[in-house]
């Protein structure tokens, strides 16, 4: 038997903080990726700690997480036998996920019955640990090196690393605060060729407005520019400059930052400058829809820079304005019902007229102002336009709090700008962690439409899948009339058993290449996911797969997207010329 000393036999030539490259880690001159059973069985380790370190390094380099398994103790030594296994070993008991009294949603399944193990036992004669078993085969997908830091058995190492990085602060010794902040941003450009920064100065050469974004923001914008949240925040710095964040929604329904800006004031001219700068930094690719608060200057700037762009006002700010200007509880309830429940512009106009005649509100000027803006806040006018499940700027408010955790009131620019960059880096790390968990685990199914639910679990990211599953669960509460056939189209009429007065029409058409399905509720057009009425039709036609026409690629898992799921016509709801694509226009007129 050959000796395996603690130092020298395992070589790690990778000094980076990122994922481990397995080809750079070796055992006795042989890369980890090429190790087999015969290379380890019979070899010695001086201590149990040396064996433990080897297997953890091997696992992290190959791309799987380790779980401690068998442990036996001896009379003359604390541990006589120790076995480690892959974290995917075994299976979760079926009764655990299907308990009838379960309150919480079952955790995603990560076990696949993997047989990979590493076993050592203590040899009293040589007083060393000898390898008795080493199985390298895995029955699941291994984690790529770029994501190895998300492995469960590696989390403590990452936590220590980030604590170290956060503890380090770049020391910049320059004459002025503004020069130091600009020098910091200029330094970012050295390592990022796509980094963009622009600022303006006044007549006395003092900083007025500052905007910046990095290459990752450019990539995110190209994928998710269909919806933008544009909002200013608190004046946290010592110069009382508003901080503006350009925020979008990712395929995981998480926030992504497209760019940041510090502004001189909140005038139309300033907002126009920052919007034009933002569009210019994104290679002049314009937005599809914008969601803002009720700031008049911001709205005017959007009309100037993005004429014709669908613009929605934050529902939270609208609600705040309603509470401040409408004191009658019944009138306020009527307004909210009108805001959310009206299904089309004609119904909205009728209900609005009835409301004004019935209550004759004293604050007529405020109601007139809200009526002029109705296309920007009433659900009847916003329905059918894709807003990525966003109705308010609370996502920006959450981002503001996220950034605020890194700041202190009255900080200087040289402290503020790096703090925002660190907050953005943390946010991206969180996104990568969510993406990793999404790709390397599978959902526990719970609905009666198992085949459709299983297909959805393989298509959508976790947070989107949870919303899709809610729609599948609502199918059981629907009552359906017999379908009406007309020129190849089938129209289904359905309603909920608790509300027979409100009916929904779903048109189904089997095309030459794929099936088309459109519902009058327009949830697919509005949120990008099929509604319960559409799933009810799929159930009625005994379909086990979600048609490609009902899959919006911006909500899918990119690495697992097959040609069936990669429908280019549904990519982010954006056409090549940057215009919003009207889905199913040729069918909607028939509803």
C-alpha positions as CSV (number, residue, x, y, z in Angstrom):
1,X,0.0,0.0,0.0
2,X,1.2,3.5,-0.8
3,X,1.3,6.2,1.7
4,X,-0.8,9.4,1.3
5,X,0.9,12.2,3.2
6,X,-1.1,15.2,4.3
7,X,1.0,17.6,2.2
8,X,2.2,17.2,-1.4
9,X,-0.1,14.6,-3.0
10,X,-3.1,16.8,-3.5
11,X,-2.1,19.7,-5.6
12,X,-4.3,22.8,-5.9
13,X,-3.0,25.3,-8.5
14,X,-6.2,27.5,-8.6
15,X,-5.7,30.6,-6.5
16,X,-8.9,32.4,-7.7
17,X,-11.9,33.2,-5.4
18,X,-14.4,31.8,-8.0
19,X,-15.3,28.2,-8.8
20,X,-12.6,25.5,-8.6
21,X,-11.2,24.2,-11.8
22,X,-11.1,20.4,-11.4
23,X,-8.3,20.1,-14.0
24,X,-6.0,22.2,-11.8
25,X,-6.5,19.9,-8.8
26,X,-4.6,16.6,-8.8
27,X,-4.0,13.5,-6.7
28,X,-0.5,12.1,-7.2
29,X,-0.2,13.9,-10.5
30,X,-3.6,12.8,-11.8
31,X,-6.5,15.3,-12.3
32,X,-9.5,14.9,-10.0
33,X,-11.7,14.6,-13.1
34,X,-9.9,11.4,-14.1
35,X,-9.7,9.7,-10.7
36,X,-11.3,6.2,-10.5
37,X,-11.8,3.6,-7.8
38,X,-8.4,1.9,-8.3
39,X,-6.6,5.2,-7.8
40,X,-7.8,5.5,-4.2
41,X,-8.8,2.1,-2.8
42,X,-5.9,0.9,-0.6
43,X,-4.3,4.3,-0.2
44,X,-3.5,5.7,3.2
45,X,-4.3,8.9,5.0
46,X,-2.3,10.0,8.0
47,X,-5.4,11.4,9.8
48,X,-9.2,11.4,9.5
49,X,-9.0,15.2,8.9
50,X,-6.7,14.6,5.9
51,X,-9.2,12.2,4.4
52,X,-12.1,14.6,5.1
53,X,-10.2,17.5,3.4
54,X,-9.4,15.4,0.4
55,X,-13.0,14.3,-0.3
56,X,-14.4,17.8,0.2
57,X,-11.8,19.3,-2.1
58,X,-12.5,16.6,-4.7
59,X,-16.3,17.1,-4.4
60,X,-16.1,20.8,-4.8
61,X,-13.8,20.5,-7.8
62,X,-16.0,17.8,-9.5
63,X,-19.3,19.6,-8.8
64,X,-21.3,17.9,-6.0
65,X,-22.0,18.5,-2.3
66,X,-20.8,16.1,0.4
67,X,-22.9,14.6,3.3
68,X,-21.4,12.7,6.2
69,X,-22.8,9.2,6.4
70,X,-21.6,6.2,8.3
71,X,-19.7,6.8,11.6
72,X,-18.5,4.0,13.9
73,X,-16.3,4.3,16.9
74,X,-13.7,1.9,18.2
75,X,-12.3,1.0,21.6
76,X,-8.8,2.3,21.0
77,X,-9.7,5.2,18.7
78,X,-12.5,7.7,18.6
79,X,-13.5,7.0,14.9
80,X,-12.8,3.6,13.4
81,X,-14.9,3.8,10.2
82,X,-16.1,7.0,8.4
83,X,-18.0,7.2,5.2
84,X,-18.9,10.3,3.2
85,X,-21.5,10.3,0.4
86,X,-23.0,12.6,-2.2
87,X,-25.7,14.8,-0.9
88,X,-28.0,13.4,-3.6
89,X,-27.8,9.9,-1.9
90,X,-31.1,8.2,-1.0
91,X,-34.6,9.5,-1.5
92,X,-37.0,11.6,0.6
93,X,-39.8,9.5,2.1
94,X,-43.1,9.8,0.1
95,X,-45.2,10.4,3.2
96,X,-43.1,13.5,4.0
97,X,-44.2,15.5,1.0
98,X,-47.8,14.2,0.9
99,X,-48.7,14.6,4.6
100,X,-52.4,15.6,4.6
101,X,-51.8,18.2,7.4
102,X,-48.8,19.8,5.9
103,X,-49.0,23.6,6.2
104,X,-45.8,24.6,4.5
105,X,-45.0,23.9,0.9
106,X,-42.7,20.9,0.6
107,X,-39.1,21.7,-0.1
108,X,-37.8,21.0,-3.6
109,X,-36.4,17.5,-4.1
110,X,-32.6,17.3,-4.4
111,X,-32.0,13.5,-3.8
112,X,-31.7,11.1,-6.7
113,X,-30.4,7.9,-5.1
114,X,-26.8,8.7,-6.1
115,X,-24.3,5.9,-5.1
116,X,-21.1,7.9,-5.0
117,X,-19.3,7.3,-1.6
118,X,-15.9,7.6,0.0
119,X,-15.1,5.1,2.9
120,X,-12.1,4.9,5.1
121,X,-11.4,2.7,8.2
122,X,-8.7,2.8,10.8
123,X,-5.8,0.3,10.6
124,X,-4.5,-0.4,14.1
125,X,-1.3,-1.9,12.8
126,X,-0.2,1.2,10.8
127,X,-2.2,3.7,12.9
128,X,-3.5,5.3,9.7
129,X,-6.8,5.4,7.7
130,X,-7.0,3.2,4.7
131,X,-9.5,3.8,1.8
132,X,-11.9,0.9,1.5
133,X,-14.4,2.2,-1.1
134,X,-14.4,5.1,-3.6
135,X,-17.3,5.3,-6.1
136,X,-17.0,8.2,-8.5
137,X,-20.2,7.6,-10.7
138,X,-23.1,10.0,-10.2
139,X,-26.6,9.7,-11.6
140,X,-27.3,13.4,-11.7
141,X,-26.0,16.5,-13.3
142,X,-22.8,17.9,-11.8
143,X,-22.5,21.5,-10.9
144,X,-20.3,23.6,-13.2
145,X,-17.2,25.2,-11.6
146,X,-18.8,28.7,-11.9
147,X,-21.6,27.6,-9.5
148,X,-19.5,25.4,-7.1
149,X,-19.6,28.1,-4.4
150,X,-23.4,27.4,-4.0
151,X,-22.8,23.8,-2.9
152,X,-24.2,23.3,0.5
153,X,-20.9,21.9,1.9
154,X,-19.1,25.0,0.6
155,X,-21.2,27.7,2.1
156,X,-19.1,28.5,5.1
157,X,-16.1,29.1,2.9
158,X,-18.0,31.5,0.8
159,X,-19.4,33.3,3.9
160,X,-15.9,33.8,5.2
161,X,-14.7,35.1,1.8
162,X,-17.5,37.7,1.6
163,X,-16.9,38.8,5.1
164,X,-13.2,39.4,4.1
165,X,-14.2,41.3,0.9
166,X,-16.7,43.5,2.7
167,X,-14.1,44.2,5.4
168,X,-11.7,45.6,2.8
169,X,-12.3,49.2,1.7
170,X,-10.5,50.9,-1.2
171,X,-8.5,53.9,0.1
172,X,-8.5,56.8,-2.3
173,X,-6.4,59.8,-1.4
174,X,-7.3,62.7,-3.8
175,X,-7.9,66.3,-3.4
176,X,-11.7,66.4,-3.6
177,X,-14.7,64.1,-2.8
178,X,-16.1,64.4,-6.4
179,X,-12.7,63.7,-8.0
180,X,-12.3,60.6,-5.8
181,X,-15.8,59.3,-6.7
182,X,-15.1,59.8,-10.4
183,X,-11.7,58.2,-10.1
184,X,-13.3,55.2,-8.5
185,X,-15.8,54.9,-11.4
186,X,-13.0,55.4,-13.9
187,X,-11.1,52.6,-12.3
188,X,-14.1,50.3,-12.8
189,X,-13.7,50.9,-16.5
190,X,-10.2,49.3,-16.5
191,X,-11.6,45.9,-15.7
192,X,-14.9,46.3,-17.6
193,X,-14.6,47.5,-21.2
194,X,-18.4,48.0,-21.5
195,X,-18.6,50.1,-18.3
196,X,-20.5,53.4,-19.0
197,X,-20.3,56.6,-16.9
198,X,-21.5,60.1,-17.8
199,X,-21.8,63.3,-15.7
200,X,-22.6,67.0,-16.2
201,X,-21.2,70.1,-14.5
202,X,-22.5,73.6,-13.9
203,X,-20.9,76.9,-14.8
204,X,-18.6,76.7,-11.8
205,X,-17.5,73.2,-12.8
206,X,-19.3,71.6,-9.9
207,X,-20.9,68.1,-10.4
208,X,-24.6,68.3,-11.3
209,X,-25.7,64.8,-12.5
210,X,-23.9,61.5,-12.5
211,X,-25.0,58.2,-14.2
212,X,-23.3,54.9,-14.4
213,X,-23.9,51.2,-15.3
214,X,-21.6,48.2,-15.9
215,X,-21.5,45.5,-18.6
216,X,-23.7,43.1,-16.5
217,X,-26.5,45.8,-16.5
218,X,-26.2,46.0,-20.3
219,X,-26.7,42.3,-20.6
220,X,-29.6,42.3,-18.2
221,X,-31.2,45.2,-20.1
222,X,-31.0,43.4,-23.4
223,X,-32.9,40.4,-21.9
224,X,-35.4,42.2,-19.7
225,X,-36.0,45.7,-21.1
226,X,-39.7,45.0,-21.6
227,X,-40.5,46.6,-18.2
228,X,-38.7,49.4,-16.4
229,X,-39.3,50.8,-12.9
230,X,-38.0,54.4,-12.8
231,X,-38.0,55.9,-9.3
232,X,-36.0,58.3,-7.2
233,X,-35.2,57.8,-3.6
234,X,-34.2,59.5,-0.4
235,X,-31.4,62.1,-0.4
236,X,-29.0,60.1,1.7
237,X,-25.7,61.8,0.8
238,X,-24.3,65.0,2.2
239,X,-25.1,66.9,-1.0
240,X,-28.8,66.0,-0.8
241,X,-28.8,64.6,-4.3
242,X,-31.7,62.3,-5.2
243,X,-30.5,58.7,-6.0
244,X,-32.3,57.3,-9.0
245,X,-32.4,53.5,-9.7
246,X,-33.4,52.0,-13.0
247,X,-34.9,48.6,-11.9
248,X,-36.3,45.7,-13.8
249,X,-37.6,42.2,-13.1
250,X,-35.6,39.1,-13.9
251,X,-36.8,35.6,-14.9
252,X,-36.9,34.7,-11.2
253,X,-39.2,37.7,-10.4
254,X,-36.3,39.2,-8.5
255,X,-35.0,42.8,-8.9
256,X,-32.2,43.7,-11.3
257,X,-30.5,47.1,-11.5
258,X,-30.0,48.5,-15.0
259,X,-28.3,51.7,-13.9
260,X,-27.8,54.3,-11.1
261,X,-27.8,58.0,-11.1
262,X,-27.3,60.9,-8.7
263,X,-29.2,64.0,-9.8
264,X,-29.0,67.7,-9.0
265,X,-32.8,68.1,-8.6
266,X,-36.1,66.7,-9.6
267,X,-37.0,68.9,-12.5
268,X,-38.2,67.9,-16.0
269,X,-34.9,68.9,-17.5
270,X,-32.9,66.8,-15.1
271,X,-35.2,63.7,-15.6
272,X,-34.9,64.2,-19.4
273,X,-31.1,64.3,-19.2
274,X,-30.9,61.1,-17.1
275,X,-33.5,59.2,-19.3
276,X,-31.7,60.2,-22.5
277,X,-28.3,59.2,-21.0
278,X,-29.8,55.9,-19.9
279,X,-31.1,55.0,-23.3
280,X,-27.9,56.1,-24.9
281,X,-25.9,53.9,-22.6
282,X,-28.0,50.9,-23.7
283,X,-27.1,51.3,-27.4
284,X,-30.2,53.4,-28.0
285,X,-32.5,50.4,-27.4
286,X,-35.7,51.9,-26.1
287,X,-38.0,50.5,-23.4
288,X,-41.3,48.8,-24.0
289,X,-43.3,49.9,-20.9
290,X,-42.5,52.1,-17.9
291,X,-43.8,52.1,-14.4
292,X,-43.3,55.2,-12.1
293,X,-44.8,57.0,-9.2
294,X,-47.1,60.0,-9.6
295,X,-44.2,62.6,-10.0
296,X,-45.3,65.1,-12.7
297,X,-41.8,66.0,-13.8
298,X,-40.9,62.4,-14.3
299,X,-44.1,61.8,-16.3
300,X,-43.3,64.8,-18.6
301,X,-39.8,63.6,-19.1
302,X,-41.0,60.2,-20.2
303,X,-43.4,61.7,-22.7
304,X,-40.5,63.7,-24.1
305,X,-37.9,60.9,-24.3
306,X,-40.2,58.0,-24.9
307,X,-43.3,59.2,-26.8
308,X,-46.0,56.6,-27.2
309,X,-44.4,54.3,-24.6
310,X,-47.0,52.7,-22.4
311,X,-46.7,54.2,-18.9
312,X,-48.3,53.0,-15.8
313,X,-48.5,54.8,-12.4
314,X,-47.7,53.0,-9.2
315,X,-50.8,51.5,-7.7
316,X,-49.5,52.1,-4.2
317,X,-49.0,55.8,-4.8
318,X,-52.5,56.0,-6.4
319,X,-54.0,54.3,-3.3
320,X,-52.1,56.8,-1.1
321,X,-53.6,59.7,-3.1
322,X,-57.1,58.1,-2.8
323,X,-56.8,57.9,1.0
324,X,-55.7,61.5,1.2
325,X,-58.4,62.9,-1.0
326,X,-61.5,60.7,-0.6
327,X,-62.8,60.7,2.9
328,X,-66.1,58.9,2.3
329,X,-65.6,55.2,2.9
330,X,-68.3,54.1,0.5
331,X,-66.9,56.3,-2.3
332,X,-63.4,55.1,-1.6
333,X,-64.5,51.5,-1.9
334,X,-66.3,52.3,-5.1
335,X,-63.2,53.9,-6.5
336,X,-61.0,50.9,-5.7
337,X,-63.6,48.6,-7.2
338,X,-63.5,50.7,-10.3
339,X,-59.7,50.8,-10.4
340,X,-59.3,47.0,-10.2
341,X,-62.5,45.3,-11.3
342,X,-63.5,47.1,-14.5
343,X,-62.7,44.8,-17.4
344,X,-62.6,47.1,-20.4
345,X,-62.7,50.9,-21.1
346,X,-66.4,51.0,-22.0
347,X,-67.3,49.4,-18.6
348,X,-64.9,51.8,-16.9
349,X,-66.6,54.9,-18.5
350,X,-70.0,53.7,-17.5
351,X,-69.1,52.9,-13.9
352,X,-67.2,56.2,-13.5
353,X,-70.2,58.2,-14.7
354,X,-72.5,56.3,-12.3
355,X,-70.0,56.9,-9.4
356,X,-69.9,60.6,-10.0
357,X,-73.6,60.9,-10.3
358,X,-74.3,58.9,-7.2
359,X,-71.8,60.5,-4.8
360,X,-71.3,64.0,-6.4
361,X,-67.9,64.3,-4.7
362,X,-66.9,67.7,-3.3
363,X,-63.3,67.3,-4.4
364,X,-64.2,67.5,-8.1
365,X,-60.8,68.9,-9.2
366,X,-59.0,65.8,-7.9
367,X,-61.5,63.5,-9.6
368,X,-61.1,65.4,-12.8
369,X,-57.3,65.1,-12.6
370,X,-57.5,61.3,-11.9
371,X,-59.9,60.9,-14.8
372,X,-57.5,62.5,-17.2
373,X,-54.8,60.0,-16.1
374,X,-57.2,57.0,-16.1
375,X,-55.2,55.2,-18.9
376,X,-52.2,55.1,-16.6
377,X,-53.8,53.6,-13.5
378,X,-57.1,51.9,-14.3
379,X,-56.9,48.1,-14.8
380,X,-59.3,48.4,-17.7
381,X,-56.8,50.4,-19.7
382,X,-53.7,48.5,-18.6
383,X,-55.1,45.1,-19.1
384,X,-53.5,43.3,-22.1
385,X,-50.2,45.2,-21.7
386,X,-47.3,43.2,-20.3
387,X,-45.9,44.6,-17.0
388,X,-44.1,41.5,-15.8
389,X,-46.5,41.1,-12.8
390,X,-45.6,44.5,-11.5
391,X,-48.2,47.1,-10.5
392,X,-46.2,49.3,-8.2
393,X,-42.8,50.7,-7.6
394,X,-42.4,48.9,-4.3
395,X,-39.7,46.8,-6.0
396,X,-37.7,50.1,-6.2
397,X,-38.6,50.8,-2.6
398,X,-37.2,47.4,-1.7
399,X,-34.1,48.2,-3.7
400,X,-33.8,51.5,-1.8
401,X,-33.9,49.7,1.5
402,X,-31.4,47.2,0.2
403,X,-29.0,50.0,-0.7
404,X,-29.7,51.9,2.5
405,X,-28.4,49.0,4.6
406,X,-25.0,49.9,3.2
407,X,-25.2,53.6,3.7
408,X,-25.1,56.1,6.5
409,X,-26.9,59.4,6.4
410,X,-24.8,62.2,5.1
411,X,-22.1,60.1,3.4
412,X,-19.8,61.6,0.8
413,X,-19.8,60.6,-2.8
414,X,-16.6,58.7,-2.5
415,X,-18.3,56.5,0.1
416,X,-21.7,56.4,-1.5
417,X,-20.8,55.2,-5.0
418,X,-18.7,52.1,-3.8
419,X,-21.5,51.3,-1.3
420,X,-24.0,51.2,-4.1
421,X,-21.7,49.0,-6.2
422,X,-21.3,46.6,-3.2
423,X,-25.1,46.5,-2.7
424,X,-25.6,45.7,-6.4
425,X,-22.9,42.9,-6.2
426,X,-24.7,41.4,-3.2
427,X,-28.0,41.5,-5.1
428,X,-26.4,39.7,-8.1
429,X,-25.0,37.0,-5.8
430,X,-28.4,36.4,-4.4
431,X,-29.8,36.1,-8.0
432,X,-27.1,33.5,-8.8
433,X,-27.9,31.6,-5.7
434,X,-31.6,31.5,-6.6
435,X,-30.7,30.5,-10.2
436,X,-28.5,27.6,-8.9
437,X,-31.2,26.3,-6.6
438,X,-33.7,26.4,-9.5
439,X,-31.5,24.4,-11.8
440,X,-30.2,21.7,-9.4
441,X,-33.4,20.6,-7.7
442,X,-36.9,19.6,-8.7
443,X,-40.3,20.5,-7.3
444,X,-42.6,18.1,-5.3
445,X,-45.8,17.8,-7.2
446,X,-49.1,18.3,-5.4
447,X,-51.9,19.1,-7.8
448,X,-54.3,16.7,-9.5
449,X,-53.1,17.7,-13.0
450,X,-49.8,16.1,-12.4
451,X,-48.6,16.0,-16.0
452,X,-49.3,19.6,-16.7
453,X,-47.7,20.6,-13.3
454,X,-44.6,18.5,-14.0
455,X,-44.2,20.0,-17.4
456,X,-44.5,23.5,-15.9
457,X,-41.9,22.6,-13.2
458,X,-39.4,21.8,-16.0
459,X,-40.1,25.1,-17.9
460,X,-40.5,27.9,-15.4
461,X,-38.2,29.3,-12.8
462,X,-39.2,28.6,-9.2
463,X,-41.0,31.8,-8.3
464,X,-42.9,31.8,-11.6
465,X,-43.8,28.2,-11.3
466,X,-45.4,28.8,-7.9
467,X,-47.7,31.4,-9.6
468,X,-48.4,29.0,-12.4
469,X,-49.2,26.2,-10.0
470,X,-51.8,28.5,-8.3
471,X,-53.5,28.8,-11.6
472,X,-53.5,25.0,-12.0
473,X,-55.0,24.6,-8.6
474,X,-57.8,27.0,-9.4
475,X,-59.0,24.7,-12.3
476,X,-61.0,22.6,-9.8
477,X,-63.3,25.5,-9.1
478,X,-64.4,26.1,-12.7
479,X,-67.6,24.9,-14.4
480,X,-67.4,24.6,-18.2
481,X,-70.1,24.7,-20.8
482,X,-69.8,22.6,-23.9
483,X,-67.4,24.0,-26.4
484,X,-68.8,25.8,-29.5
485,X,-67.1,25.0,-32.8
486,X,-66.8,27.7,-35.5
487,X,-64.4,27.6,-38.5
488,X,-61.8,25.5,-36.7
489,X,-62.0,27.6,-33.5
490,X,-63.5,26.2,-30.3
491,X,-64.9,28.6,-27.8
492,X,-65.3,27.5,-24.2
493,X,-67.5,29.4,-21.7
494,X,-66.7,28.9,-18.0
495,X,-67.3,30.4,-14.6
496,X,-66.5,29.8,-11.0
497,X,-69.0,27.8,-9.1
498,X,-69.2,30.6,-6.5
499,X,-69.8,33.3,-9.2
500,X,-72.0,32.2,-12.1
501,X,-72.6,35.8,-13.3
502,X,-69.0,36.5,-14.3
503,X,-68.2,34.3,-17.3
504,X,-64.9,33.8,-19.2
505,X,-64.5,32.9,-22.8
506,X,-61.5,30.9,-24.0
507,X,-60.8,30.4,-27.7
508,X,-58.8,27.4,-28.7
509,X,-57.4,26.7,-32.2
510,X,-55.2,23.8,-33.3
511,X,-52.8,25.3,-35.8
512,X,-50.6,23.4,-38.2
513,X,-47.5,23.8,-36.0
514,X,-48.9,24.5,-32.5
515,X,-52.1,25.1,-30.6
516,X,-53.3,28.6,-29.8
517,X,-55.3,29.5,-26.8
518,X,-56.6,32.9,-25.7
519,X,-58.7,33.9,-22.7
520,X,-60.7,37.1,-22.3
521,X,-59.2,37.7,-18.9
522,X,-55.9,38.5,-20.7
523,X,-53.7,37.2,-17.9
524,X,-51.4,35.7,-20.4
525,X,-50.9,39.0,-22.1
526,X,-50.7,40.9,-18.8
527,X,-48.5,38.6,-16.8
528,X,-47.0,36.2,-19.3
529,X,-48.4,33.0,-17.6
530,X,-51.5,30.9,-18.6
531,X,-54.6,31.6,-16.5
532,X,-56.7,28.9,-14.8
533,X,-59.3,29.2,-17.6
534,X,-56.6,28.2,-20.2
535,X,-55.4,25.3,-18.0
536,X,-59.0,24.2,-17.8
537,X,-59.2,24.0,-21.6
538,X,-55.9,22.0,-21.6
539,X,-57.4,19.6,-19.1
540,X,-60.6,19.4,-21.1
541,X,-58.6,18.4,-24.2
542,X,-56.5,15.9,-22.2
543,X,-53.2,17.7,-22.9
544,X,-50.2,16.8,-20.9
545,X,-47.8,19.5,-22.3
546,X,-48.1,23.3,-22.2
547,X,-48.2,24.5,-25.8
548,X,-45.3,26.6,-27.0
549,X,-47.5,29.5,-27.8
550,X,-48.3,29.8,-24.0
551,X,-44.7,29.9,-22.9
552,X,-43.0,33.3,-22.5
553,X,-39.3,32.7,-22.6
554,X,-38.4,35.5,-20.1
555,X,-39.9,33.3,-17.4
556,X,-38.1,30.0,-18.3
557,X,-35.0,28.3,-17.0
558,X,-32.5,29.2,-19.7
559,X,-30.2,26.2,-19.3
560,X,-33.1,23.8,-19.5
561,X,-35.0,25.5,-22.3
562,X,-35.5,23.0,-25.1
563,X,-36.5,24.0,-28.7
564,X,-40.1,23.3,-27.7
565,X,-39.8,26.0,-25.1
566,X,-37.6,28.5,-26.9
567,X,-40.4,30.2,-28.9
568,X,-38.6,33.3,-30.4
569,X,-41.9,35.0,-30.8
570,X,-42.3,35.1,-27.1
571,X,-38.9,36.2,-26.1
572,X,-39.3,39.0,-23.6
573,X,-42.3,40.3,-25.5
574,X,-39.9,42.3,-27.7
575,X,-39.6,42.3,-31.5
576,X,-36.4,43.0,-33.4
577,X,-37.4,46.6,-33.9
578,X,-38.0,47.1,-30.2
579,X,-41.7,47.4,-30.4
580,X,-44.2,45.5,-28.1
581,X,-45.6,42.5,-29.9
582,X,-49.4,42.1,-29.9
583,X,-49.9,38.4,-29.2
584,X,-52.8,36.6,-30.7
585,X,-54.2,39.7,-32.3
586,X,-55.8,37.7,-35.1
587,X,-57.8,35.7,-32.5
588,X,-58.6,38.3,-29.8
589,X,-61.2,40.0,-32.0
590,X,-63.3,36.8,-31.9
591,X,-63.7,36.9,-28.1
